[in-house]
Amino acid sequence: MATTKQRLALSIIDFLTTSLTDGTLTEEDRDSIDVATTCISESFKVDPTDSTPKDTQSLLQIYSVYEKLKSKAPGASTTSAPAVPAAPPAPTEAQKAEAESLKSQGNAAMAQKDFSKAISLYSQALALVPGNPIFLSNRAAAYSASKDHTSAKADAEAAVAADPKYTKAWSRLGLARFALGDAKGSMEAYSKGIEHEGNGGSEAMKKGFETAKKRVAELEGEGEDEDEDDEMTDRGAPGMGAGGMPDLSALAGMFGGGGAGGAGGGMPDLSSIMSNPMFASMAQNLMSNPDMMNNLMSNPRIRDMANQFGAGGAGAGAGAGGEGGRGAGSGMPDLSSLMSDPSIAEMARNMMGGAGRGAGRGAGQ
């Protein structure tokens, strides 16, 4: 007696042979079908010409019944869909009530500044009602109060994702970002809060936005100042020499030391002097610091130069070999020699507010 697999093999041979006679296959396919039936017969040790009664239903009929039954089965699909994780069950009314109670206890702990207890209570509430934007926002506030701004930012971002219209979450996100140094991100959060509040936003939200906006402007200004400082260091400030030191040739020219800026009679051209930013800064520092003026005038060489200015150049022609380093025939001091005095050079730097001191010293190290 034929086994189940042998009967299936005979059904397959019958299906192939019938496909030739019912027009499913053409005469051109006959040779291929003959080869296939011979192979199946030999492999399963069956004889298609055997007069043993065959199954009452053909393979095609059996498969048609199978397809009909499969299509009627609930959730039937020809392809296996990937498994989707089941959504967590919705919290019961009792769980919601318990979560609200925990939230109230957390608020009380916040009022008592017991931030760690508040965080614990809000976390318990979230375990009962996951993703609740109010619980998340409240816990973000507790994290911020305990200086854990990174956790506060994460909770606030989760809260606004759960409910973008819950404006307190935007405010707490703005605070957390600002505390983490992200002033621009803080501005964006406060801006969203103002947008969802409507009517121009609350005073607290607008104040947070303006604070963040001011900080952004300060940071941008600091960046520009650093760029300017680098540029000034590279090319030197107006009236400055190499390494940030005063430009002695310009100084000598303005004080009548042979430059075009000198007025007649060897007197300094004061309008040229005060139009130079370097000397304007020196004058301002002197006027605001009486001690600096006293120290300056206690230096014999500076006092000698001041006396010559007061004499209106009367000392002109005192001779090239005159004491104190005076310029030949000008009645004015030789400023290059004057500035070679270390104490005077240091005072000059002080009068300029320390400009170039770091650059000059750094260059010599």
C-alpha positions as a LaTeX table, in Angstrom:
\begin{tabular}{lrrr}
\hline
Residue & $x$ (\AA) & $y$ (\AA) & $z$ (\AA) \\
\hline
Met1 & 0.00 & 0.00 & 0.00 \\
Ala2 & 1.35 & 3.44 & $-0.97$ \\
Thr3 & 2.49 & 5.78 & 1.75 \\
Thr4 & 1.26 & 9.35 & 2.16 \\
Lys5 & 4.37 & 10.76 & 0.44 \\
Gln6 & 4.00 & 8.28 & $-2.44$ \\
Arg7 & 0.38 & 9.29 & $-2.90$ \\
Leu8 & 1.51 & 12.95 & $-2.94$ \\
Ala9 & 4.13 & 12.09 & $-5.58$ \\
Leu10 & 1.45 & 10.41 & $-7.72$ \\
Ser11 & $-0.77$ & 13.47 & $-7.32$ \\
Ile12 & 2.06 & 15.70 & $-8.54$ \\
Ile13 & 2.60 & 13.45 & $-11.58$ \\
Asp14 & $-1.16$ & 13.54 & $-12.25$ \\
Phe15 & $-1.14$ & 17.35 & $-11.98$ \\
Leu16 & 1.72 & 17.64 & $-14.48$ \\
Thr17 & 0.12 & 15.23 & $-16.96$ \\
Thr18 & $-3.29$ & 16.95 & $-16.70$ \\
Ser19 & $-1.63$ & 20.33 & $-17.33$ \\
Leu20 & $-0.56$ & 18.99 & $-20.76$ \\
Thr21 & $-4.07$ & 17.84 & $-21.69$ \\
Asp22 & $-6.08$ & 20.82 & $-20.34$ \\
Gly23 & $-4.03$ & 23.36 & $-22.26$ \\
Thr24 & $-2.09$ & 24.82 & $-19.31$ \\
Leu25 & 1.13 & 23.62 & $-20.94$ \\
Thr26 & 1.95 & 23.28 & $-24.65$ \\
Glu27 & 3.28 & 20.34 & $-26.66$ \\
Glu28 & 6.69 & 22.00 & $-26.54$ \\
Asp29 & 6.70 & 21.33 & $-22.78$ \\
Arg30 & 5.89 & 17.61 & $-23.16$ \\
Asp31 & 9.51 & 16.44 & $-23.16$ \\
Ser32 & 10.25 & 18.38 & $-19.98$ \\
Ile33 & 7.15 & 16.99 & $-18.26$ \\
Asp34 & 8.04 & 13.41 & $-19.30$ \\
Val35 & 11.51 & 13.83 & $-17.76$ \\
Ala36 & 9.98 & 15.26 & $-14.57$ \\
Thr37 & 7.43 & 12.46 & $-14.14$ \\
Thr38 & 10.11 & 9.82 & $-14.77$ \\
Cys39 & 12.37 & 11.34 & $-12.10$ \\
Ile40 & 9.56 & 11.55 & $-9.54$ \\
Ser41 & 8.47 & 7.97 & $-10.28$ \\
Glu42 & 11.96 & 6.61 & $-9.84$ \\
Ser43 & 12.69 & 8.70 & $-6.72$ \\
Phe44 & 9.52 & 7.74 & $-4.84$ \\
Lys45 & 9.24 & 4.22 & $-6.30$ \\
Val46 & 5.78 & 4.79 & $-7.75$ \\
Asp47 & 4.17 & 3.77 & $-11.04$ \\
Pro48 & 1.85 & 6.34 & $-12.63$ \\
Thr49 & 0.29 & 3.62 & $-14.83$ \\
Asp50 & $-0.66$ & 1.48 & $-11.82$ \\
Ser51 & $-4.39$ & 0.76 & $-11.74$ \\
Thr52 & $-4.49$ & 1.24 & $-7.95$ \\
Pro53 & $-7.30$ & 3.69 & $-7.17$ \\
Lys54 & $-6.00$ & 7.27 & $-6.85$ \\
Asp55 & $-7.20$ & 9.94 & $-4.42$ \\
Thr56 & $-10.69$ & 11.16 & $-5.20$ \\
Gln57 & $-9.53$ & 14.78 & $-5.37$ \\
Ser58 & $-6.71$ & 16.11 & $-7.51$ \\
Leu59 & $-3.82$ & 18.09 & $-6.09$ \\
Leu60 & $-5.22$ & 21.27 & $-7.65$ \\
Gln61 & $-8.60$ & 20.78 & $-5.97$ \\
Ile62 & $-6.99$ & 20.14 & $-2.59$ \\
Tyr63 & $-4.86$ & 23.29 & $-2.86$ \\
Ser64 & $-7.89$ & 25.39 & $-3.86$ \\
Val65 & $-9.72$ & 24.28 & $-0.71$ \\
Tyr66 & $-6.64$ & 25.14 & 1.36 \\
Glu67 & $-6.51$ & 28.69 & $-0.05$ \\
Lys68 & $-10.20$ & 29.27 & 0.70 \\
Leu69 & $-9.80$ & 28.13 & 4.29 \\
Lys70 & $-6.70$ & 30.26 & 4.76 \\
Ser71 & $-8.38$ & 33.42 & 3.45 \\
Lys72 & $-11.23$ & 32.97 & 5.96 \\
Ala73 & $-8.90$ & 32.56 & 8.95 \\
Pro74 & $-8.72$ & 35.71 & 11.19 \\
Gly75 & $-5.53$ & 37.75 & 10.71 \\
Ala76 & $-4.58$ & 35.65 & 7.69 \\
Ser77 & $-1.72$ & 36.99 & 5.58 \\
Thr78 & 0.38 & 35.58 & 2.79 \\
Thr79 & 3.51 & 37.07 & 4.37 \\
Ser80 & 4.50 & 36.97 & 8.00 \\
Ala81 & 4.39 & 40.49 & 9.47 \\
Pro82 & 7.13 & 41.50 & 11.90 \\
Ala83 & 6.16 & 41.23 & 15.51 \\
Val84 & 5.00 & 44.56 & 16.94 \\
Pro85 & 5.52 & 45.02 & 20.66 \\
Ala86 & 2.26 & 45.25 & 22.46 \\
Ala87 & 1.39 & 48.69 & 23.78 \\
Pro88 & 1.47 & 48.94 & 27.55 \\
Pro89 & $-1.98$ & 48.69 & 29.07 \\
Ala90 & $-3.67$ & 51.99 & 29.80 \\
Pro91 & $-3.46$ & 52.98 & 33.45 \\
Thr92 & $-6.56$ & 52.26 & 35.47 \\
Glu93 & $-8.52$ & 54.97 & 37.24 \\
Ala94 & $-7.05$ & 53.82 & 40.52 \\
Gln95 & $-3.51$ & 54.15 & 39.14 \\
Lys96 & $-4.28$ & 57.63 & 37.82 \\
Ala97 & $-5.61$ & 58.69 & 41.23 \\
Glu98 & $-2.52$ & 57.32 & 42.97 \\
Ala99 & $-0.25$ & 59.10 & 40.49 \\
Glu100 & $-2.03$ & 62.42 & 41.15 \\
Ser101 & $-1.55$ & 61.90 & 44.87 \\
Leu102 & 2.18 & 61.27 & 44.33 \\
Lys103 & 2.41 & 64.40 & 42.20 \\
Ser104 & 0.81 & 66.47 & 45.00 \\
Gln105 & 3.28 & 65.05 & 47.48 \\
Gly106 & 6.09 & 65.93 & 45.08 \\
Asn107 & 4.82 & 69.52 & 44.86 \\
Ala108 & 4.82 & 69.73 & 48.65 \\
Ala109 & 8.40 & 68.43 & 48.76 \\
Met110 & 9.38 & 71.12 & 46.21 \\
Ala111 & 7.85 & 73.79 & 48.43 \\
Gln112 & 10.00 & 72.51 & 51.29 \\
Lys113 & 13.04 & 72.50 & 48.96 \\
Asp114 & 13.44 & 68.75 & 49.42 \\
Phe115 & 14.32 & 68.25 & 45.77 \\
Ser116 & 15.57 & 64.66 & 45.96 \\
Lys117 & 12.29 & 63.57 & 47.60 \\
Ala118 & 10.31 & 65.46 & 44.96 \\
Ile119 & 12.23 & 63.72 & 42.17 \\
Ser120 & 11.48 & 60.33 & 43.75 \\
Leu121 & 7.75 & 61.08 & 44.09 \\
Tyr122 & 7.44 & 62.38 & 40.51 \\
Ser123 & 9.28 & 59.28 & 39.29 \\
Gln124 & 6.79 & 57.04 & 41.12 \\
Ala125 & 3.93 & 58.92 & 39.49 \\
Leu126 & 5.53 & 58.45 & 36.06 \\
Ala127 & 5.87 & 54.71 & 36.71 \\
Leu128 & 2.08 & 54.57 & 37.06 \\
Val129 & 1.28 & 56.96 & 34.19 \\
Pro130 & 4.29 & 56.92 & 31.80 \\
Gly131 & 4.87 & 59.93 & 29.56 \\
Asn132 & 2.57 & 62.28 & 31.47 \\
Pro133 & 3.81 & 65.77 & 30.40 \\
Ile134 & 2.90 & 67.40 & 33.72 \\
Phe135 & 4.78 & 64.83 & 35.78 \\
Leu136 & 7.77 & 65.10 & 33.41 \\
Ser137 & 7.75 & 68.90 & 33.56 \\
Asn138 & 7.52 & 68.90 & 37.35 \\
Arg139 & 10.42 & 66.47 & 37.63 \\
Ala140 & 12.41 & 68.70 & 35.22 \\
Ala141 & 11.84 & 71.60 & 37.64 \\
Ala142 & 13.08 & 69.46 & 40.53 \\
Tyr143 & 16.17 & 68.45 & 38.57 \\
Ser144 & 16.92 & 72.10 & 37.73 \\
Ala145 & 16.53 & 73.07 & 41.38 \\
Ser146 & 19.04 & 70.37 & 42.33 \\
Lys147 & 21.46 & 71.61 & 39.59 \\
Asp148 & 21.07 & 68.47 & 37.47 \\
His149 & 20.38 & 70.47 & 34.33 \\
Thr150 & 21.12 & 67.60 & 31.93 \\
Ser151 & 18.32 & 65.46 & 33.42 \\
Ala152 & 16.07 & 68.53 & 33.53 \\
Lys153 & 16.64 & 69.09 & 29.81 \\
Ala154 & 15.82 & 65.44 & 28.99 \\
Asp155 & 12.56 & 65.52 & 31.00 \\
Ala156 & 11.50 & 68.88 & 29.55 \\
Glu157 & 12.15 & 67.69 & 26.00 \\
Ala158 & 10.07 & 64.56 & 26.66 \\
Ala159 & 7.29 & 66.73 & 28.09 \\
Val160 & 7.07 & 69.07 & 25.07 \\
Ala161 & 7.17 & 66.05 & 22.76 \\
Ala162 & 4.21 & 64.54 & 24.64 \\
Asp163 & 2.25 & 67.80 & 24.67 \\
Pro164 & 3.68 & 70.80 & 22.77 \\
Lys165 & 0.89 & 73.02 & 24.14 \\
Tyr166 & 1.95 & 72.52 & 27.75 \\
Thr167 & 3.82 & 75.82 & 28.05 \\
Lys168 & 5.40 & 75.22 & 31.46 \\
Ala169 & 7.47 & 72.48 & 29.87 \\
Trp170 & 8.82 & 74.97 & 27.30 \\
Ser171 & 9.77 & 77.35 & 30.11 \\
Arg172 & 11.60 & 74.59 & 31.97 \\
Leu173 & 13.35 & 73.52 & 28.78 \\
Gly174 & 14.49 & 77.12 & 28.23 \\
Leu175 & 15.88 & 77.29 & 31.77 \\
Ala176 & 17.73 & 73.95 & 31.47 \\
Arg177 & 19.29 & 74.87 & 28.13 \\
Phe178 & 20.38 & 78.28 & 29.43 \\
Ala179 & 22.00 & 76.68 & 32.48 \\
Leu180 & 23.88 & 74.29 & 30.17 \\
Gly181 & 25.26 & 77.22 & 28.15 \\
Asp182 & 22.94 & 76.81 & 25.15 \\
Ala183 & 21.61 & 80.37 & 25.06 \\
Lys184 & 20.38 & 80.07 & 21.48 \\
Gly185 & 18.50 & 76.84 & 22.26 \\
Ser186 & 17.07 & 78.54 & 25.34 \\
Met187 & 15.78 & 81.38 & 23.16 \\
Glu188 & 14.09 & 78.87 & 20.86 \\
Ala189 & 12.37 & 77.11 & 23.79 \\
Tyr190 & 11.06 & 80.35 & 25.28 \\
Ser191 & 9.92 & 81.46 & 21.82 \\
Lys192 & 7.89 & 78.25 & 21.44 \\
Gly193 & 6.38 & 78.83 & 24.88 \\
Ile194 & 5.36 & 82.37 & 23.94 \\
Glu195 & 3.87 & 81.07 & 20.69 \\
His196 & 1.73 & 78.45 & 22.45 \\
Glu197 & 0.68 & 80.82 & 25.24 \\
Gly198 & $-0.67$ & 83.31 & 22.73 \\
Asn199 & $-1.37$ & 87.03 & 23.29 \\
Gly200 & 2.35 & 87.79 & 23.27 \\
Gly201 & 3.17 & 85.34 & 26.05 \\
Ser202 & 3.35 & 85.69 & 29.83 \\
Glu203 & 5.73 & 88.09 & 31.55 \\
Ala204 & 7.80 & 85.21 & 32.92 \\
Met205 & 8.17 & 83.63 & 29.48 \\
Lys206 & 9.08 & 86.96 & 27.86 \\
Lys207 & 11.63 & 87.69 & 30.60 \\
Gly208 & 13.27 & 84.31 & 30.03 \\
Phe209 & 13.39 & 84.96 & 26.29 \\
Glu210 & 14.96 & 88.42 & 26.73 \\
Thr211 & 17.57 & 87.05 & 29.16 \\
Ala212 & 18.56 & 84.34 & 26.68 \\
Lys213 & 18.56 & 86.85 & 23.80 \\
Lys214 & 20.85 & 89.19 & 25.74 \\
Arg215 & 23.26 & 86.35 & 26.44 \\
Val216 & 23.33 & 85.38 & 22.75 \\
Ala217 & 24.20 & 89.00 & 21.86 \\
Glu218 & 26.96 & 89.04 & 24.52 \\
Leu219 & 28.49 & 85.83 & 23.18 \\
Glu220 & 28.42 & 87.16 & 19.62 \\
Gly221 & 30.01 & 90.41 & 20.82 \\
Glu222 & 32.75 & 88.54 & 22.68 \\
Gly223 & 33.53 & 86.59 & 19.53 \\
Glu224 & 33.85 & 89.82 & 17.53 \\
Asp225 & 36.06 & 91.40 & 20.23 \\
Glu226 & 38.39 & 88.40 & 20.19 \\
Asp227 & 38.70 & 88.67 & 16.42 \\
Glu228 & 39.52 & 92.38 & 16.71 \\
Asp229 & 42.06 & 91.75 & 19.46 \\
Asp230 & 43.79 & 89.13 & 17.33 \\
Glu231 & 43.89 & 91.52 & 14.39 \\
Met232 & 45.27 & 94.38 & 16.49 \\
Thr233 & 47.93 & 92.11 & 17.95 \\
Asp234 & 48.97 & 91.04 & 14.45 \\
Arg235 & 49.24 & 94.49 & 12.90 \\
Gly236 & 49.63 & 96.75 & 15.96 \\
Ala237 & 47.26 & 99.42 & 17.25 \\
Pro238 & 47.39 & 102.98 & 15.82 \\
Gly239 & 50.41 & 104.76 & 17.20 \\
Met240 & 51.98 & 101.52 & 18.38 \\
Gly241 & 55.36 & 100.12 & 17.48 \\
Ala242 & 56.54 & 96.52 & 17.29 \\
Gly243 & 55.52 & 94.32 & 20.21 \\
Gly244 & 52.82 & 96.81 & 21.33 \\
Met245 & 55.32 & 99.51 & 22.41 \\
Pro246 & 54.66 & 103.22 & 21.62 \\
Asp247 & 55.77 & 104.38 & 18.18 \\
Leu248 & 58.62 & 106.68 & 19.23 \\
Ser249 & 59.11 & 108.15 & 15.78 \\
Ala250 & 55.49 & 109.31 & 15.67 \\
Leu251 & 55.83 & 110.64 & 19.23 \\
Ala252 & 58.99 & 112.58 & 18.33 \\
Gly253 & 57.38 & 113.99 & 15.18 \\
Met254 & 54.38 & 115.32 & 17.07 \\
Phe255 & 56.59 & 116.88 & 19.73 \\
Gly256 & 58.64 & 118.80 & 17.17 \\
Gly257 & 61.44 & 116.30 & 16.85 \\
Gly258 & 61.88 & 116.85 & 13.13 \\
Gly259 & 58.49 & 115.47 & 12.02 \\
Ala260 & 55.85 & 117.34 & 10.06 \\
Gly261 & 53.53 & 117.35 & 13.06 \\
Gly262 & 55.73 & 119.80 & 15.04 \\
Ala263 & 54.57 & 123.38 & 15.29 \\
Gly264 & 56.84 & 126.37 & 14.76 \\
Gly265 & 59.50 & 127.12 & 17.37 \\
Gly266 & 59.87 & 123.46 & 18.32 \\
Met267 & 56.55 & 123.41 & 20.24 \\
Pro268 & 54.34 & 120.32 & 19.99 \\
Asp269 & 51.32 & 120.26 & 17.70 \\
Leu270 & 48.72 & 119.52 & 20.43 \\
Ser271 & 45.83 & 118.98 & 18.00 \\
Ser272 & 47.82 & 116.23 & 16.27 \\
Ile273 & 48.72 & 114.69 & 19.62 \\
Met274 & 45.19 & 114.48 & 20.97 \\
Ser275 & 43.78 & 113.20 & 17.65 \\
Asn276 & 45.99 & 110.15 & 18.04 \\
Pro277 & 44.09 & 107.36 & 19.91 \\
Met278 & 47.22 & 106.25 & 21.77 \\
Phe279 & 47.90 & 109.68 & 23.31 \\
Ala280 & 44.21 & 110.38 & 23.94 \\
Ser281 & 44.14 & 107.17 & 26.01 \\
Met282 & 47.31 & 108.25 & 27.84 \\
Ala283 & 45.78 & 111.63 & 28.69 \\
Gln284 & 42.56 & 110.04 & 29.93 \\
Asn285 & 44.47 & 107.64 & 32.17 \\
Leu286 & 46.55 & 110.51 & 33.60 \\
Met287 & 43.47 & 112.61 & 34.36 \\
Ser288 & 41.72 & 109.72 & 36.11 \\
Asn289 & 44.77 & 108.63 & 38.15 \\
Pro290 & 46.45 & 111.42 & 40.23 \\
Asp291 & 49.02 & 108.98 & 41.62 \\
Met292 & 50.21 & 108.23 & 38.12 \\
Met293 & 50.65 & 111.97 & 37.46 \\
Asn294 & 52.66 & 112.40 & 40.69 \\
Asn295 & 54.90 & 109.43 & 39.80 \\
Leu296 & 55.37 & 110.81 & 36.32 \\
Met297 & 56.41 & 114.29 & 37.46 \\
Ser298 & 58.78 & 112.90 & 40.10 \\
Asn299 & 61.00 & 111.61 & 37.29 \\
Pro300 & 63.76 & 114.27 & 36.69 \\
Arg301 & 63.83 & 113.75 & 32.93 \\
Ile302 & 60.05 & 114.11 & 32.56 \\
Arg303 & 60.09 & 117.20 & 34.79 \\
Asp304 & 62.89 & 118.69 & 32.69 \\
Met305 & 60.85 & 118.10 & 29.52 \\
Ala306 & 57.77 & 119.72 & 31.12 \\
Asn307 & 59.86 & 122.79 & 32.06 \\
Gln308 & 60.97 & 123.16 & 28.46 \\
Phe309 & 57.33 & 123.02 & 27.28 \\
Gly310 & 56.46 & 125.68 & 29.84 \\
Ala311 & 59.31 & 127.91 & 28.60 \\
Gly312 & 57.80 & 127.86 & 25.13 \\
Gly313 & 60.92 & 126.44 & 23.55 \\
Ala314 & 63.16 & 129.13 & 25.07 \\
Gly315 & 65.86 & 126.58 & 25.57 \\
Ala316 & 66.29 & 126.18 & 21.81 \\
Gly317 & 69.89 & 126.24 & 20.75 \\
Ala318 & 71.17 & 125.04 & 24.10 \\
Gly319 & 73.53 & 122.86 & 22.12 \\
Ala320 & 73.71 & 119.38 & 20.83 \\
Gly321 & 75.73 & 118.25 & 23.85 \\
Gly322 & 73.19 & 119.56 & 26.39 \\
Glu323 & 72.48 & 117.38 & 29.40 \\
Gly324 & 69.30 & 115.36 & 29.57 \\
Gly325 & 69.40 & 114.06 & 26.00 \\
Arg326 & 68.01 & 117.19 & 24.28 \\
Gly327 & 67.63 & 117.21 & 20.53 \\
Ala328 & 70.06 & 119.28 & 18.49 \\
Gly329 & 68.86 & 122.81 & 17.99 \\
Ser330 & 65.24 & 122.03 & 18.74 \\
Gly331 & 65.01 & 122.79 & 22.44 \\
Met332 & 63.05 & 119.53 & 22.77 \\
Pro333 & 64.17 & 116.29 & 24.45 \\
Asp334 & 65.43 & 113.42 & 22.35 \\
Leu335 & 62.35 & 111.16 & 22.86 \\
Ser336 & 64.06 & 108.03 & 21.55 \\
Ser337 & 66.65 & 108.43 & 24.29 \\
Leu338 & 63.92 & 109.32 & 26.79 \\
Met339 & 61.90 & 106.17 & 26.09 \\
Ser340 & 64.99 & 104.01 & 26.48 \\
Asp341 & 64.75 & 104.72 & 30.22 \\
Pro342 & 63.01 & 101.53 & 31.58 \\
Ser343 & 61.02 & 103.42 & 34.23 \\
Ile344 & 59.67 & 105.90 & 31.67 \\
Ala345 & 58.85 & 103.13 & 29.19 \\
Glu346 & 56.93 & 101.30 & 31.95 \\
Met347 & 55.01 & 104.48 & 32.82 \\
Ala348 & 54.15 & 104.94 & 29.15 \\
Arg349 & 52.70 & 101.46 & 29.03 \\
Asn350 & 50.70 & 102.12 & 32.21 \\
Met351 & 49.32 & 105.36 & 30.82 \\
Met352 & 48.12 & 103.41 & 27.78 \\
Gly353 & 46.22 & 101.02 & 30.02 \\
Gly354 & 48.72 & 98.19 & 29.71 \\
Ala355 & 48.27 & 97.95 & 25.93 \\
Gly356 & 50.80 & 95.72 & 24.35 \\
Arg357 & 52.42 & 94.71 & 27.64 \\
Gly358 & 51.47 & 91.08 & 27.21 \\
Ala359 & 52.54 & 91.09 & 23.60 \\
Gly360 & 55.86 & 92.74 & 24.38 \\
Arg361 & 56.70 & 90.38 & 27.19 \\
Gly362 & 55.50 & 87.33 & 25.33 \\
Ala363 & 57.74 & 88.17 & 22.43 \\
Gly364 & 60.76 & 88.26 & 24.71 \\
Gln365 & 60.14 & 84.94 & 26.42 \\
\hline
\end{tabular}
